[in-house]
Amino acid sequence: MDAFLGTFKLQNSEGFDEVMGRLDGRTVESTITMDGDIMNQVQVGDKTTYITRKIEENMLKTTVKVEELVSHRDYVRV
């Protein structure tokens, strides 16, 4: 599970290099912006990944898009 743990502090919307760690070792350039209460992240590497995150009550709703593939994930705080 450590492969999915990480912390970063968002200073502004400048891009930064993000290493995918033990997942597959790729490096992507990430840019994170806020649009109201929605966090948008774009990861540019071999393919471009679009991630949106929004908190609703005790749930984090996440949508990940890569080309024509779309994944919706809901995380509940327990």
PDB file with SEQRES, HELIX, SHEET and CRYST1 records, atoms N, CA, C and O in Angstrom:
SEQRES   1 A   78  MET ASP ALA PHE LEU GLY THR PHE LYS LEU GLN ASN SER          
SEQRES   2 A   78  GLU GLY PHE ASP GLU VAL MET GLY ARG LEU ASP GLY ARG          
SEQRES   3 A   78  THR VAL GLU SER THR ILE THR MET ASP GLY ASP ILE MET          
SEQRES   4 A   78  ASN GLN VAL GLN VAL GLY ASP LYS THR THR TYR ILE THR          
SEQRES   5 A   78  ARG LYS ILE GLU GLU ASN MET LEU LYS THR THR VAL LYS          
SEQRES   6 A   78  VAL GLU GLU LEU VAL SER HIS ARG ASP TYR VAL ARG VAL          
HELIX    1 AA1 ASP A    2  PHE A    4  5                                   3    
SHEET    1 AA1 6 PHE A  16  VAL A  19  0                                        
SHEET    2 AA1 6 THR A  27  ASP A  35 -1                                        
SHEET    3 AA1 6 ILE A  38  VAL A  44 -1                                        
SHEET    4 AA1 6 THR A  48  GLU A  56 -1                                        
SHEET    5 AA1 6 MET A  59  VAL A  66 -1                                        
SHEET    6 AA1 6 LEU A  69  VAL A  76 -1                                        
CRYST1    1.000    1.000    1.000  90.00  90.00  90.00 P 1           1          
ATOM      1  N   MET A   1       0.813  -1.192   0.000  1.00  0.00           N  
ATOM      2  CA  MET A   1       0.000   0.000   0.000  1.00  0.00           C  
ATOM      3  C   MET A   1       0.861   1.263   0.000  1.00  0.00           C  
ATOM      4  O   MET A   1       0.387   2.326  -0.401  1.00  0.00           O  
ATOM      5  N   ASP A   2       2.112   1.167   0.441  1.00  0.00           N  
ATOM      6  CA  ASP A   2       2.986   2.342   0.477  1.00  0.00           C  
ATOM      7  C   ASP A   2       3.154   2.983  -0.888  1.00  0.00           C  
ATOM      8  O   ASP A   2       3.467   4.171  -0.976  1.00  0.00           O  
ATOM      9  N   ALA A   3       2.950   2.218  -1.961  1.00  0.00           N  
ATOM     10  CA  ALA A   3       3.126   2.766  -3.312  1.00  0.00           C  
ATOM     11  C   ALA A   3       2.149   3.887  -3.596  1.00  0.00           C  
ATOM     12  O   ALA A   3       2.387   4.699  -4.491  1.00  0.00           O  
ATOM     13  N   PHE A   4       1.054   3.949  -2.854  1.00  0.00           N  
ATOM     14  CA  PHE A   4       0.032   4.947  -3.113  1.00  0.00           C  
ATOM     15  C   PHE A   4       0.048   6.087  -2.104  1.00  0.00           C  
ATOM     16  O   PHE A   4      -0.825   6.954  -2.147  1.00  0.00           O  
ATOM     17  N   LEU A   5       1.012   6.105  -1.207  1.00  0.00           N  
ATOM     18  CA  LEU A   5       1.083   7.156  -0.207  1.00  0.00           C  
ATOM     19  C   LEU A   5       2.010   8.257  -0.678  1.00  0.00           C  
ATOM     20  O   LEU A   5       3.056   7.988  -1.269  1.00  0.00           O  
ATOM     21  N   GLY A   6       1.626   9.497  -0.417  1.00  0.00           N  
ATOM     22  CA  GLY A   6       2.466  10.624  -0.788  1.00  0.00           C  
ATOM     23  C   GLY A   6       1.876  11.911  -0.258  1.00  0.00           C  
ATOM     24  O   GLY A   6       0.681  11.988   0.026  1.00  0.00           O  
ATOM     25  N   THR A   7       2.712  12.913  -0.128  1.00  0.00           N  
ATOM     26  CA  THR A   7       2.279  14.213   0.363  1.00  0.00           C  
ATOM     27  C   THR A   7       2.951  15.292  -0.467  1.00  0.00           C  
ATOM     28  O   THR A   7       4.133  15.190  -0.795  1.00  0.00           O  
ATOM     29  N   PHE A   8       2.194  16.323  -0.805  1.00  0.00           N  
ATOM     30  CA  PHE A   8       2.787  17.481  -1.448  1.00  0.00           C  
ATOM     31  C   PHE A   8       2.001  18.704  -1.031  1.00  0.00           C  
ATOM     32  O   PHE A   8       0.832  18.605  -0.659  1.00  0.00           O  
ATOM     33  N   LYS A   9       2.649  19.864  -1.096  1.00  0.00           N  
ATOM     34  CA  LYS A   9       1.997  21.131  -0.766  1.00  0.00           C  
ATOM     35  C   LYS A   9       1.845  21.921  -2.047  1.00  0.00           C  
ATOM     36  O   LYS A   9       2.814  22.122  -2.779  1.00  0.00           O  
ATOM     37  N   LEU A  10       0.639  22.368  -2.320  1.00  0.00           N  
ATOM     38  CA  LEU A  10       0.352  23.129  -3.528  1.00  0.00           C  
ATOM     39  C   LEU A  10       0.620  24.604  -3.256  1.00  0.00           C  
ATOM     40  O   LEU A  10      -0.052  25.222  -2.430  1.00  0.00           O  
ATOM     41  N   GLN A  11       1.606  25.167  -3.954  1.00  0.00           N  
ATOM     42  CA  GLN A  11       1.948  26.573  -3.797  1.00  0.00           C  
ATOM     43  C   GLN A  11       1.156  27.437  -4.772  1.00  0.00           C  
ATOM     44  O   GLN A  11       0.642  28.490  -4.396  1.00  0.00           O  
ATOM     45  N   ASN A  12       1.058  26.998  -6.012  1.00  0.00           N  
ATOM     46  CA  ASN A  12       0.329  27.717  -7.051  1.00  0.00           C  
ATOM     47  C   ASN A  12       0.070  26.732  -8.182  1.00  0.00           C  
ATOM     48  O   ASN A  12       0.231  25.527  -7.989  1.00  0.00           O  
ATOM     49  N   SER A  13      -0.320  27.204  -9.335  1.00  0.00           N  
ATOM     50  CA  SER A  13      -0.674  26.288 -10.420  1.00  0.00           C  
ATOM     51  C   SER A  13       0.502  25.953 -11.342  1.00  0.00           C  
ATOM     52  O   SER A  13       0.292  25.488 -12.462  1.00  0.00           O  
ATOM     53  N   GLU A  14       1.739  26.183 -10.882  1.00  0.00           N  
ATOM     54  CA  GLU A  14       2.895  25.804 -11.691  1.00  0.00           C  
ATOM     55  C   GLU A  14       2.998  24.287 -11.758  1.00  0.00           C  
ATOM     56  O   GLU A  14       2.639  23.589 -10.809  1.00  0.00           O  
ATOM     57  N   GLY A  15       3.489  23.782 -12.885  1.00  0.00           N  
ATOM     58  CA  GLY A  15       3.681  22.348 -13.017  1.00  0.00           C  
ATOM     59  C   GLY A  15       4.835  21.857 -12.162  1.00  0.00           C  
ATOM     60  O   GLY A  15       5.751  22.615 -11.847  1.00  0.00           O  
ATOM     61  N   PHE A  16       4.787  20.594 -11.789  1.00  0.00           N  
ATOM     62  CA  PHE A  16       5.868  19.979 -11.031  1.00  0.00           C  
ATOM     63  C   PHE A  16       6.013  18.532 -11.487  1.00  0.00           C  
ATOM     64  O   PHE A  16       5.057  17.915 -11.959  1.00  0.00           O  
ATOM     65  N   ASP A  17       7.217  18.005 -11.339  1.00  0.00           N  
ATOM     66  CA  ASP A  17       7.461  16.614 -11.695  1.00  0.00           C  
ATOM     67  C   ASP A  17       6.931  15.721 -10.584  1.00  0.00           C  
ATOM     68  O   ASP A  17       7.156  15.977  -9.402  1.00  0.00           O  
ATOM     69  N   GLU A  18       6.230  14.677 -10.980  1.00  0.00           N  
ATOM     70  CA  GLU A  18       5.666  13.727 -10.031  1.00  0.00           C  
ATOM     71  C   GLU A  18       6.156  12.340 -10.437  1.00  0.00           C  
ATOM     72  O   GLU A  18       5.902  11.882 -11.551  1.00  0.00           O  
ATOM     73  N   VAL A  19       6.858  11.684  -9.525  1.00  0.00           N  
ATOM     74  CA  VAL A  19       7.367  10.343  -9.799  1.00  0.00           C  
ATOM     75  C   VAL A  19       6.331   9.349  -9.297  1.00  0.00           C  
ATOM     76  O   VAL A  19       5.892   9.420  -8.149  1.00  0.00           O  
ATOM     77  N   MET A  20       5.947   8.425 -10.163  1.00  0.00           N  
ATOM     78  CA  MET A  20       4.897   7.475  -9.829  1.00  0.00           C  
ATOM     79  C   MET A  20       5.399   6.378  -8.894  1.00  0.00           C  
ATOM     80  O   MET A  20       4.715   5.376  -8.686  1.00  0.00           O  
ATOM     81  N   GLY A  21       6.575   6.564  -8.339  1.00  0.00           N  
ATOM     82  CA  GLY A  21       7.125   5.700  -7.300  1.00  0.00           C  
ATOM     83  C   GLY A  21       7.155   4.231  -7.660  1.00  0.00           C  
ATOM     84  O   GLY A  21       7.503   3.852  -8.778  1.00  0.00           O  
ATOM     85  N   ARG A  22       6.789   3.423  -6.702  1.00  0.00           N  
ATOM     86  CA  ARG A  22       6.826   1.980  -6.904  1.00  0.00           C  
ATOM     87  C   ARG A  22       5.744   1.497  -7.846  1.00  0.00           C  
ATOM     88  O   ARG A  22       5.761   0.337  -8.258  1.00  0.00           O  
ATOM     89  N   LEU A  23       4.805   2.356  -8.195  1.00  0.00           N  
ATOM     90  CA  LEU A  23       3.737   1.952  -9.103  1.00  0.00           C  
ATOM     91  C   LEU A  23       4.320   1.486 -10.427  1.00  0.00           C  
ATOM     92  O   LEU A  23       4.070   0.356 -10.848  1.00  0.00           O  
ATOM     93  N   ASP A  24       5.096   2.343 -11.092  1.00  0.00           N  
ATOM     94  CA  ASP A  24       5.764   1.924 -12.332  1.00  0.00           C  
ATOM     95  C   ASP A  24       7.009   2.747 -12.638  1.00  0.00           C  
ATOM     96  O   ASP A  24       7.653   2.534 -13.665  1.00  0.00           O  
ATOM     97  N   GLY A  25       7.358   3.692 -11.752  1.00  0.00           N  
ATOM     98  CA  GLY A  25       8.590   4.447 -11.908  1.00  0.00           C  
ATOM     99  C   GLY A  25       8.560   5.589 -12.904  1.00  0.00           C  
ATOM    100  O   GLY A  25       9.559   6.291 -13.060  1.00  0.00           O  
ATOM    101  N   ARG A  26       7.419   5.796 -13.595  1.00  0.00           N  
ATOM    102  CA  ARG A  26       7.327   6.890 -14.566  1.00  0.00           C  
ATOM    103  C   ARG A  26       7.409   8.237 -13.861  1.00  0.00           C  
ATOM    104  O   ARG A  26       7.081   8.362 -12.681  1.00  0.00           O  
ATOM    105  N   THR A  27       7.851   9.237 -14.606  1.00  0.00           N  
ATOM    106  CA  THR A  27       7.780  10.618 -14.149  1.00  0.00           C  
ATOM    107  C   THR A  27       6.821  11.350 -15.069  1.00  0.00           C  
ATOM    108  O   THR A  27       6.930  11.259 -16.292  1.00  0.00           O  
ATOM    109  N   VAL A  28       5.879  12.077 -14.480  1.00  0.00           N  
ATOM    110  CA  VAL A  28       4.929  12.871 -15.254  1.00  0.00           C  
ATOM    111  C   VAL A  28       5.017  14.306 -14.770  1.00  0.00           C  
ATOM    112  O   VAL A  28       5.455  14.557 -13.647  1.00  0.00           O  
ATOM    113  N   GLU A  29       4.607  15.246 -15.604  1.00  0.00           N  
ATOM    114  CA  GLU A  29       4.509  16.632 -15.159  1.00  0.00           C  
ATOM    115  C   GLU A  29       3.067  16.877 -14.768  1.00  0.00           C  
ATOM    116  O   GLU A  29       2.157  16.719 -15.581  1.00  0.00           O  
ATOM    117  N   SER A  30       2.860  17.266 -13.508  1.00  0.00           N  
ATOM    118  CA  SER A  30       1.522  17.514 -12.989  1.00  0.00           C  
ATOM    119  C   SER A  30       1.279  18.999 -12.826  1.00  0.00           C  
ATOM    120  O   SER A  30       2.173  19.755 -12.446  1.00  0.00           O  
ATOM    121  N   THR A  31       0.067  19.398 -13.115  1.00  0.00           N  
ATOM    122  CA  THR A  31      -0.396  20.754 -12.839  1.00  0.00           C  
ATOM    123  C   THR A  31      -1.725  20.625 -12.111  1.00  0.00           C  
ATOM    124  O   THR A  31      -2.624  19.915 -12.562  1.00  0.00           O  
ATOM    125  N   ILE A  32      -1.844  21.317 -10.982  1.00  0.00           N  
ATOM    126  CA  ILE A  32      -3.069  21.273 -10.189  1.00  0.00           C  
ATOM    127  C   ILE A  32      -3.631  22.677 -10.099  1.00  0.00           C  
ATOM    128  O   ILE A  32      -2.913  23.630  -9.797  1.00  0.00           O  
ATOM    129  N   THR A  33      -4.920  22.794 -10.362  1.00  0.00           N  
ATOM    130  CA  THR A  33      -5.615  24.073 -10.241  1.00  0.00           C  
ATOM    131  C   THR A  33      -6.897  23.854  -9.454  1.00  0.00           C  
ATOM    132  O   THR A  33      -7.421  22.741  -9.393  1.00  0.00           O  
ATOM    133  N   MET A  34      -7.390  24.918  -8.859  1.00  0.00           N  
ATOM    134  CA  MET A  34      -8.660  24.876  -8.137  1.00  0.00           C  
ATOM    135  C   MET A  34      -9.688  25.665  -8.926  1.00  0.00           C  
ATOM    136  O   MET A  34      -9.409  26.763  -9.408  1.00  0.00           O  
ATOM    137  N   ASP A  35     -10.876  25.097  -9.053  1.00  0.00           N  
ATOM    138  CA  ASP A  35     -12.015  25.753  -9.692  1.00  0.00           C  
ATOM    139  C   ASP A  35     -13.154  25.691  -8.690  1.00  0.00           C  
ATOM    140  O   ASP A  35     -13.940  24.744  -8.680  1.00  0.00           O  
ATOM    141  N   GLY A  36     -13.233  26.721  -7.839  1.00  0.00           N  
ATOM    142  CA  GLY A  36     -14.200  26.674  -6.744  1.00  0.00           C  
ATOM    143  C   GLY A  36     -13.785  25.592  -5.767  1.00  0.00           C  
ATOM    144  O   GLY A  36     -12.678  25.625  -5.230  1.00  0.00           O  
ATOM    145  N   ASP A  37     -14.679  24.623  -5.533  1.00  0.00           N  
ATOM    146  CA  ASP A  37     -14.359  23.536  -4.610  1.00  0.00           C  
ATOM    147  C   ASP A  37     -13.927  22.259  -5.341  1.00  0.00           C  
ATOM    148  O   ASP A  37     -13.941  21.175  -4.757  1.00  0.00           O  
ATOM    149  N   ILE A  38     -13.547  22.385  -6.605  1.00  0.00           N  
ATOM    150  CA  ILE A  38     -13.093  21.243  -7.392  1.00  0.00           C  
ATOM    151  C   ILE A  38     -11.594  21.380  -7.670  1.00  0.00           C  
ATOM    152  O   ILE A  38     -11.138  22.410  -8.168  1.00  0.00           O  
ATOM    153  N   MET A  39     -10.833  20.329  -7.343  1.00  0.00           N  
ATOM    154  CA  MET A  39      -9.403  20.292  -7.640  1.00  0.00           C  
ATOM    155  C   MET A  39      -9.216  19.558  -8.960  1.00  0.00           C  
ATOM    156  O   MET A  39      -9.645  18.414  -9.108  1.00  0.00           O  
ATOM    157  N   ASN A  40      -8.580  20.216  -9.912  1.00  0.00           N  
ATOM    158  CA  ASN A  40      -8.295  19.623 -11.218  1.00  0.00           C  
ATOM    159  C   ASN A  40      -6.803  19.357 -11.320  1.00  0.00           C  
ATOM    160  O   ASN A  40      -5.986  20.226 -11.016  1.00  0.00           O  
ATOM    161  N   GLN A  41      -6.452  18.151 -11.750  1.00  0.00           N  
ATOM    162  CA  GLN A  41      -5.050  17.790 -11.932  1.00  0.00           C  
ATOM    163  C   GLN A  41      -4.869  17.241 -13.337  1.00  0.00           C  
ATOM    164  O   GLN A  41      -5.662  16.423 -13.803  1.00  0.00           O  
ATOM    165  N   VAL A  42      -3.820  17.698 -14.006  1.00  0.00           N  
ATOM    166  CA  VAL A  42      -3.457  17.179 -15.325  1.00  0.00           C  
ATOM    167  C   VAL A  42      -2.057  16.602 -15.198  1.00  0.00           C  
ATOM    168  O   VAL A  42      -1.126  17.295 -14.789  1.00  0.00           O  
ATOM    169  N   GLN A  43      -1.911  15.321 -15.553  1.00  0.00           N  
ATOM    170  CA  GLN A  43      -0.618  14.654 -15.553  1.00  0.00           C  
ATOM    171  C   GLN A  43      -0.227  14.400 -17.004  1.00  0.00           C  
ATOM    172  O   GLN A  43      -0.944  13.714 -17.732  1.00  0.00           O  
ATOM    173  N   VAL A  44       0.917  14.955 -17.425  1.00  0.00           N  
ATOM    174  CA  VAL A  44       1.370  14.789 -18.804  1.00  0.00           C  
ATOM    175  C   VAL A  44       2.599  13.884 -18.801  1.00  0.00           C  
ATOM    176  O   VAL A  44       3.608  14.180 -18.162  1.00  0.00           O  
ATOM    177  N   GLY A  45       2.491  12.791 -19.521  1.00  0.00           N  
ATOM    178  CA  GLY A  45       3.586  11.836 -19.677  1.00  0.00           C  
ATOM    179  C   GLY A  45       3.425  11.191 -21.036  1.00  0.00           C  
ATOM    180  O   GLY A  45       3.180  11.877 -22.028  1.00  0.00           O  
ATOM    181  N   ASP A  46       3.560   9.868 -21.089  1.00  0.00           N  
ATOM    182  CA  ASP A  46       3.312   9.155 -22.347  1.00  0.00           C  
ATOM    183  C   ASP A  46       1.892   9.420 -22.834  1.00  0.00           C  
ATOM    184  O   ASP A  46       1.648   9.584 -24.030  1.00  0.00           O  
ATOM    185  N   LYS A  47       0.963   9.458 -21.885  1.00  0.00           N  
ATOM    186  CA  LYS A  47      -0.432   9.815 -22.164  1.00  0.00           C  
ATOM    187  C   LYS A  47      -0.813  10.902 -21.171  1.00  0.00           C  
ATOM    188  O   LYS A  47      -0.177  11.034 -20.125  1.00  0.00           O  
ATOM    189  N   THR A  48      -1.838  11.676 -21.482  1.00  0.00           N  
ATOM    190  CA  THR A  48      -2.296  12.730 -20.583  1.00  0.00           C  
ATOM    191  C   THR A  48      -3.462  12.208 -19.757  1.00  0.00           C  
ATOM    192  O   THR A  48      -4.413  11.635 -20.289  1.00  0.00           O  
ATOM    193  N   THR A  49      -3.372  12.418 -18.440  1.00  0.00           N  
ATOM    194  CA  THR A  49      -4.400  11.982 -17.499  1.00  0.00           C  
ATOM    195  C   THR A  49      -5.045  13.212 -16.879  1.00  0.00           C  
ATOM    196  O   THR A  49      -4.352  14.137 -16.456  1.00  0.00           O  
ATOM    197  N   TYR A  50      -6.381  13.221 -16.827  1.00  0.00           N  
ATOM    198  CA  TYR A  50      -7.142  14.314 -16.223  1.00  0.00           C  
ATOM    199  C   TYR A  50      -7.832  13.771 -14.978  1.00  0.00           C  
ATOM    200  O   TYR A  50      -8.552  12.775 -15.047  1.00  0.00           O  
ATOM    201  N   ILE A  51      -7.611  14.427 -13.841  1.00  0.00           N  
ATOM    202  CA  ILE A  51      -8.186  13.977 -12.578  1.00  0.00           C  
ATOM    203  C   ILE A  51      -8.948  15.138 -11.956  1.00  0.00           C  
ATOM    204  O   ILE A  51      -8.413  16.239 -11.835  1.00  0.00           O  
ATOM    205  N   THR A  52     -10.198  14.897 -11.561  1.00  0.00           N  
ATOM    206  CA  THR A  52     -10.961  15.896 -10.812  1.00  0.00           C  
ATOM    207  C   THR A  52     -11.314  15.301  -9.458  1.00  0.00           C  
ATOM    208  O   THR A  52     -11.632  14.117  -9.345  1.00  0.00           O  
ATOM    209  N   ARG A  53     -11.251  16.149  -8.430  1.00  0.00           N  
ATOM    210  CA  ARG A  53     -11.579  15.712  -7.072  1.00  0.00           C  
ATOM    211  C   ARG A  53     -12.503  16.744  -6.439  1.00  0.00           C  
ATOM    212  O   ARG A  53     -12.296  17.950  -6.566  1.00  0.00           O  
ATOM    213  N   LYS A  54     -13.523  16.245  -5.759  1.00  0.00           N  
ATOM    214  CA  LYS A  54     -14.449  17.130  -5.065  1.00  0.00           C  
ATOM    215  C   LYS A  54     -14.890  16.460  -3.777  1.00  0.00           C  
ATOM    216  O   LYS A  54     -15.215  15.273  -3.770  1.00  0.00           O  
ATOM    217  N   ILE A  55     -14.903  17.219  -2.685  1.00  0.00           N  
ATOM    218  CA  ILE A  55     -15.358  16.696  -1.402  1.00  0.00           C  
ATOM    219  C   ILE A  55     -16.821  17.066  -1.228  1.00  0.00           C  
ATOM    220  O   ILE A  55     -17.205  18.228  -1.358  1.00  0.00           O  
ATOM    221  N   GLU A  56     -17.636  16.048  -0.930  1.00  0.00           N  
ATOM    222  CA  GLU A  56     -19.053  16.232  -0.631  1.00  0.00           C  
ATOM    223  C   GLU A  56     -19.338  15.507   0.671  1.00  0.00           C  
ATOM    224  O   GLU A  56     -19.288  14.278   0.731  1.00  0.00           O  
ATOM    225  N   GLU A  57     -19.640  16.280   1.724  1.00  0.00           N  
ATOM    226  CA  GLU A  57     -19.849  15.746   3.069  1.00  0.00           C  
ATOM    227  C   GLU A  57     -18.642  14.918   3.481  1.00  0.00           C  
ATOM    228  O   GLU A  57     -17.545  15.468   3.579  1.00  0.00           O  
ATOM    229  N   ASN A  58     -18.795  13.614   3.729  1.00  0.00           N  
ATOM    230  CA  ASN A  58     -17.660  12.793   4.170  1.00  0.00           C  
ATOM    231  C   ASN A  58     -17.099  11.947   3.028  1.00  0.00           C  
ATOM    232  O   ASN A  58     -16.466  10.920   3.269  1.00  0.00           O  
ATOM    233  N   MET A  59     -17.329  12.378   1.782  1.00  0.00           N  
ATOM    234  CA  MET A  59     -16.918  11.598   0.621  1.00  0.00           C  
ATOM    235  C   MET A  59     -16.028  12.424  -0.307  1.00  0.00           C  
ATOM    236  O   MET A  59     -16.294  13.600  -0.554  1.00  0.00           O  
ATOM    237  N   LEU A  60     -14.970  11.793  -0.816  1.00  0.00           N  
ATOM    238  CA  LEU A  60     -14.130  12.384  -1.852  1.00  0.00           C  
ATOM    239  C   LEU A  60     -14.515  11.715  -3.161  1.00  0.00           C  
ATOM    240  O   LEU A  60     -14.326  10.510  -3.326  1.00  0.00           O  
ATOM    241  N   LYS A  61     -15.056  12.499  -4.096  1.00  0.00           N  
ATOM    242  CA  LYS A  61     -15.467  11.977  -5.400  1.00  0.00           C  
ATOM    243  C   LYS A  61     -14.372  12.296  -6.404  1.00  0.00           C  
ATOM    244  O   LYS A  61     -13.976  13.452  -6.559  1.00  0.00           O  
ATOM    245  N   THR A  62     -13.889  11.269  -7.083  1.00  0.00           N  
ATOM    246  CA  THR A  62     -12.772  11.411  -8.011  1.00  0.00           C  
ATOM    247  C   THR A  62     -13.144  10.849  -9.371  1.00  0.00           C  
ATOM    248  O   THR A  62     -13.724   9.767  -9.469  1.00  0.00           O  
ATOM    249  N   THR A  63     -12.807  11.590 -10.424  1.00  0.00           N  
ATOM    250  CA  THR A  63     -12.968  11.109 -11.796  1.00  0.00           C  
ATOM    251  C   THR A  63     -11.607  11.174 -12.470  1.00  0.00           C  
ATOM    252  O   THR A  63     -10.933  12.203 -12.431  1.00  0.00           O  
ATOM    253  N   VAL A  64     -11.207  10.070 -13.086  1.00  0.00           N  
ATOM    254  CA  VAL A  64      -9.928   9.983 -13.789  1.00  0.00           C  
ATOM    255  C   VAL A  64     -10.216   9.648 -15.247  1.00  0.00           C  
ATOM    256  O   VAL A  64     -10.930   8.689 -15.540  1.00  0.00           O  
ATOM    257  N   LYS A  65      -9.652  10.451 -16.172  1.00  0.00           N  
ATOM    258  CA  LYS A  65      -9.848  10.221 -17.607  1.00  0.00           C  
ATOM    259  C   LYS A  65      -8.493  10.082 -18.289  1.00  0.00           C  
ATOM    260  O   LYS A  65      -7.609  10.921 -18.113  1.00  0.00           O  
ATOM    261  N   VAL A  66      -8.339   9.018 -19.068  1.00  0.00           N  
ATOM    262  CA  VAL A  66      -7.165   8.806 -19.916  1.00  0.00           C  
ATOM    263  C   VAL A  66      -7.699   8.372 -21.271  1.00  0.00           C  
ATOM    264  O   VAL A  66      -8.299   7.306 -21.405  1.00  0.00           O  
ATOM    265  N   GLU A  67      -7.472   9.208 -22.268  1.00  0.00           N  
ATOM    266  CA  GLU A  67      -8.019   8.971 -23.604  1.00  0.00           C  
ATOM    267  C   GLU A  67      -9.524   8.724 -23.481  1.00  0.00           C  
ATOM    268  O   GLU A  67     -10.235   9.578 -22.950  1.00  0.00           O  
ATOM    269  N   GLU A  68     -10.033   7.576 -23.959  1.00  0.00           N  
ATOM    270  CA  GLU A  68     -11.474   7.343 -23.912  1.00  0.00           C  
ATOM    271  C   GLU A  68     -11.906   6.615 -22.638  1.00  0.00           C  
ATOM    272  O   GLU A  68     -13.097   6.371 -22.447  1.00  0.00           O  
ATOM    273  N   LEU A  69     -10.958   6.267 -21.765  1.00  0.00           N  
ATOM    274  CA  LEU A  69     -11.275   5.550 -20.532  1.00  0.00           C  
ATOM    275  C   LEU A  69     -11.610   6.527 -19.418  1.00  0.00           C  
ATOM    276  O   LEU A  69     -10.938   7.545 -19.251  1.00  0.00           O  
ATOM    277  N   VAL A  70     -12.664   6.209 -18.648  1.00  0.00           N  
ATOM    278  CA  VAL A  70     -13.086   7.054 -17.535  1.00  0.00           C  
ATOM    279  C   VAL A  70     -13.315   6.170 -16.313  1.00  0.00           C  
ATOM    280  O   VAL A  70     -13.954   5.122 -16.405  1.00  0.00           O  
ATOM    281  N   SER A  71     -12.789   6.601 -15.172  1.00  0.00           N  
ATOM    282  CA  SER A  71     -12.977   5.893 -13.913  1.00  0.00           C  
ATOM    283  C   SER A  71     -13.577   6.858 -12.903  1.00  0.00           C  
ATOM    284  O   SER A  71     -13.097   7.982 -12.750  1.00  0.00           O  
ATOM    285  N   HIS A  72     -14.634   6.418 -12.208  1.00  0.00           N  
ATOM    286  CA  HIS A  72     -15.239   7.199 -11.131  1.00  0.00           C  
ATOM    287  C   HIS A  72     -14.966   6.453  -9.830  1.00  0.00           C  
ATOM    288  O   HIS A  72     -15.251   5.262  -9.711  1.00  0.00           O  
ATOM    289  N   ARG A  73     -14.408   7.172  -8.855  1.00  0.00           N  
ATOM    290  CA  ARG A  73     -14.113   6.560  -7.560  1.00  0.00           C  
ATOM    291  C   ARG A  73     -14.671   7.447  -6.460  1.00  0.00           C  
ATOM    292  O   ARG A  73     -14.520   8.668  -6.496  1.00  0.00           O  
ATOM    293  N   ASP A  74     -15.310   6.832  -5.493  1.00  0.00           N  
ATOM    294  CA  ASP A  74     -15.821   7.537  -4.327  1.00  0.00           C  
ATOM    295  C   ASP A  74     -15.135   6.964  -3.092  1.00  0.00           C  
ATOM    296  O   ASP A  74     -15.172   5.757  -2.853  1.00  0.00           O  
ATOM    297  N   TYR A  75     -14.508   7.843  -2.312  1.00  0.00           N  
ATOM    298  CA  TYR A  75     -13.831   7.441  -1.090  1.00  0.00           C  
ATOM    299  C   TYR A  75     -14.626   7.996   0.081  1.00  0.00           C  
ATOM    300  O   TYR A  75     -14.959   9.181   0.104  1.00  0.00           O  
ATOM    301  N   VAL A  76     -14.934   7.134   1.063  1.00  0.00           N  
ATOM    302  CA  VAL A  76     -15.714   7.544   2.225  1.00  0.00           C  
ATOM    303  C   VAL A  76     -14.813   7.544   3.445  1.00  0.00           C  
ATOM    304  O   VAL A  76     -14.078   6.586   3.685  1.00  0.00           O  
ATOM    305  N   ARG A  77     -14.874   8.618   4.211  1.00  0.00           N  
ATOM    306  CA  ARG A  77     -14.109   8.688   5.459  1.00  0.00           C  
ATOM    307  C   ARG A  77     -14.831   7.842   6.502  1.00  0.00           C  
ATOM    308  O   ARG A  77     -16.034   7.985   6.720  1.00  0.00           O  
ATOM    309  N   VAL A  78     -14.070   6.960   7.139  1.00  0.00           N  
ATOM    310  CA  VAL A  78     -14.667   6.092   8.164  1.00  0.00           C  
ATOM    311  C   VAL A  78     -14.105   6.401   9.517  1.00  0.00           C  
ATOM    312  O   VAL A  78     -14.489   5.772  10.503  1.00  0.00           O  
TER     313      VAL A  78                                                      
END                                                                             
